[in-house]
Amino acid sequence: MDFRVYGVPVRSRGGAVALAVGAVVIGGVLLALGLALVAGLAVTATLVGLAVAVARRVTGGRRAAPPPRPLDRSLEVFPERSRSPLPSGEPPVR
C-alpha cells in the first residue's frame, strides 16, 4: 500500500517552536469557546426550568389528565384470538 505523507517544512527550531505554540494556543481558544458554549447552555436550561416552575406555581400546577375512554372493539385491527396457542385449546404437555 502506498501512503502519501504530508509535512510542514520548518527550517529552524524557532519556527517549529512558534508553530507548536500557535497550535496549542488555537486549541486552547477552541476549548475555552466550547466550555463557554456549554456553560451558556447550562445557564439557559436553568432559566427555562425556573420559568416553567414559576409558571406552574402561578397557574396552580398541572391540569388533571382527562378520564380514559373505553376502547371501541369495532376499531380493532386484528380479530380476537383464543388464549391457547394450540388449535384444540388444550394446554401443552410438559
Residue, then its C-alpha position, 0 to 999 in steps of 0.5 A: m500500500d502506498f501512503r502519501v505523507y504530508g509535512v510542514p517544512v520548518r527550517s529552524r527550531g524557532g519556527a517549529v517552536a512558534l508553530a507548536v505554540g500557535a497550535v496549542v494556543i488555537g486549541g486552547v481558544l477552541l476549548a475555552l469557546g466550547l466550555a463557554l458554549v456549554a456553560g451558556l447552555a447550562v445557564t439557559a436550561t436553568l432559566v427555562g426550568l425556573a420559568v416553567a416552575v414559576a409558571r406552574r406555581v402561578t397557574g396552580g400546577r398541572r391540569a388533571a389528565p382527562p378520564p380514559r375512554p373505553l376502547d371501541r372493539s369495532l376499531e380493532v385491527f386484528p380479530e380476537r384470538s383464543r388464549s391457547p396457542l394450540p388449535s384444540g385449546e388444550p394446554p401443552v404437555r410438559 
